[in-house]
């Protein structure tokens, strides 16, 4: 009984601080009512929806991704289709930004793939940054025209897109999402700062 009362009091103290509920991750000054259509994307349903929305982009595509796999073999390559869609949209005048993770923990597979993707996309005119900061970039985030968002578990790899059990969400907002815009900007600023330090 004493143990139960002690545990109960500790839980009450924890939640009385309301740290999780009331502490926003981003700027408190951003307050806006936004309506969303939320579409769960299970496993291989992610890829066709991604290609469709990328092709509809009018002004911007922003991607923050832990891993984009690069396969030098040409032919039926779904990752190459994503990369070529980004290059095509850039040539159409859409602003395209890609932020990738560095190999902060000696992940050679991550380093090789992300560096090759960076080179490939930059040759096509796409702006690509690798975050060399101490805080790892582990997002799987795609933002299109500031109001279409893919967020969840899918990296851009064949395993994640077609073989693993992965769940992401497609959010379609009725207006721009300022919280996401701020997050992308802050992440980009960290990349620029880490590049200058290196």
C-alpha positions in Angstrom: 0.0 0.0 0.0 2.8 2.4 0.9 4.5 1.6 -2.4 1.2 2.3 -4.3 0.7 5.6 -2.5 4.3 6.7 -3.3 4.0 5.7 -7.0 0.7 7.6 -7.2 2.1 10.7 -5.7 5.1 10.6 -8.1 2.8 10.3 -11.1 0.7 13.2 -9.9 3.8 15.3 -9.6 4.9 14.4 -13.1 1.6 15.3 -14.7 1.0 18.4 -12.5 4.0 19.9 -14.4 2.1 19.3 -17.7 5.4 19.3 -19.5 4.3 17.1 -22.3 0.9 18.6 -22.9 1.6 22.3 -22.6 5.2 22.6 -23.9 5.1 23.0 -27.7 8.1 21.8 -29.7 8.0 25.0 -31.8 7.3 28.7 -31.4 4.4 29.4 -29.1 3.5 32.5 -31.2 2.3 30.2 -34.1 -1.4 29.6 -33.6 -3.6 28.7 -36.4 -6.7 26.6 -37.1 -5.9 24.2 -39.9 -8.2 21.5 -41.3 -6.5 18.3 -42.4 -7.4 15.3 -44.5 -5.4 12.5 -43.0 -4.6 9.4 -45.1 -2.7 6.5 -43.6 -0.2 5.0 -46.0 0.7 1.4 -45.2 3.7 -0.3 -46.6 3.8 -0.1 -50.5 0.9 2.4 -50.6 3.4 5.2 -49.8 5.3 5.2 -53.1 2.5 5.8 -55.6 1.0 8.6 -53.4 4.4 10.2 -53.1 5.0 10.2 -56.9 1.5 11.6 -57.5 1.9 14.5 -55.1 5.4 15.3 -56.2 4.2 15.6 -59.8 1.5 18.0 -58.7 3.9 20.4 -56.9 3.6 24.0 -58.0 6.1 26.0 -55.9 8.1 24.0 -53.5 9.2 20.5 -52.4 11.1 20.1 -49.1 12.5 16.7 -48.0 14.2 15.9 -44.8 15.2 12.2 -44.9 17.5 10.0 -42.8 18.4 7.8 -45.8 17.9 7.9 -49.5 19.2 4.7 -51.1 21.2 5.1 -54.3 21.4 2.2 -56.8 23.8 2.7 -59.7 22.0 0.0 -61.7 19.8 1.6 -64.3 16.4 0.3 -65.3 13.4 -0.5 -63.1 14.5 1.6 -60.1 11.8 3.2 -58.0 14.3 5.3 -56.0 15.7 6.7 -59.2 12.1 7.6 -60.2 11.8 9.7 -57.1 15.1 11.4 -57.7 14.3 12.1 -61.4 10.9 13.5 -60.4 12.7 15.9 -58.1 15.0 17.0 -60.9 12.2 17.3 -63.3 10.2 19.5 -61.0 13.3 21.7 -60.3 13.6 22.2 -64.1 10.0 23.2 -64.2 10.8 26.0 -61.7 9.7 24.4 -58.4 12.1 25.1 -55.5 13.4 21.7 -54.4 15.3 21.3 -51.1 16.6 18.0 -49.7 18.3 17.6 -46.3 20.0 14.3 -45.5 21.6 12.8 -42.4 25.3 12.5 -41.9 26.9 9.2 -40.6 27.3 10.5 -37.1 27.8 7.0 -35.8 30.0 5.5 -38.5 27.2 4.2 -40.7 29.1 3.5 -43.9 25.9 2.4 -45.8 24.2 5.7 -44.9 27.3 7.8 -45.8 27.8 6.2 -49.2 24.1 6.4 -50.2 23.4 9.9 -49.0 26.6 11.3 -50.6 25.9 9.7 -53.9 22.3 11.0 -53.8 23.6 14.5 -53.0 25.9 14.4 -56.0 23.2 13.0 -58.3 20.6 15.6 -57.3 22.9 18.5 -57.4 23.9 17.6 -61.0 20.2 18.1 -61.7 20.0 21.5 -60.0 18.5 20.4 -56.7 19.7 22.0 -53.5 21.0 19.3 -51.1 22.4 19.6 -47.6 23.9 16.9 -45.3 23.5 17.7 -41.7 26.9 17.3 -40.1 25.7 18.7 -36.7 25.8 16.6 -33.5 22.0 16.1 -33.6 21.1 13.4 -36.0 18.6 14.0 -38.8 16.2 11.0 -38.4 13.1 12.5 -40.1 11.2 10.9 -42.9 9.4 14.1 -43.9 8.2 15.5 -47.3 6.5 18.9 -47.6 4.9 19.9 -50.8 3.7 23.5 -51.4 3.7 24.1 -47.6 0.5 22.2 -47.1 0.9 18.6 -48.3 2.9 16.5 -45.8 4.2 13.0 -45.8 5.4 12.0 -42.3 6.1 8.7 -40.6 8.4 5.7 -41.0 9.3 5.4 -44.7 12.9 6.1 -45.7 13.5 6.3 -49.5 14.8 2.8 -49.7 13.6 -0.3 -51.6 13.2 -2.2 -48.3 11.1 0.6 -46.7 9.0 1.3 -49.7 8.2 -2.3 -50.8 9.2 -4.9 -48.3 9.2 -3.7 -44.7 6.2 -3.0 -42.5 6.1 0.8 -42.5 3.3 3.3 -41.6 3.3 6.9 -42.6 0.6 9.6 -42.9 -0.3 11.9 -45.8 -1.7 15.1 -44.5 -3.5 17.5 -46.8 -4.1 20.9 -45.2 -6.4 23.6 -46.4 -3.7 26.2 -45.9 0.0 26.5 -45.3 1.3 24.9 -42.1 3.6 27.4 -40.3 4.9 24.9 -37.8 6.3 22.7 -40.5 7.7 25.7 -42.4 9.5 26.8 -39.2 10.8 23.3 -38.5 12.3 23.0 -42.0 13.9 26.4 -41.7 15.5 25.6 -38.4 16.8 22.3 -39.7 18.2 24.0 -42.8 19.9 26.6 -40.6 21.5 23.9 -38.5 22.8 22.3 -41.7 24.3 25.6 -42.9 25.9 26.2 -39.5 27.4 22.6 -39.3 28.8 23.0 -42.9 30.5 26.2 -41.9 32.1 24.6 -38.9 33.4 21.7 -41.0 
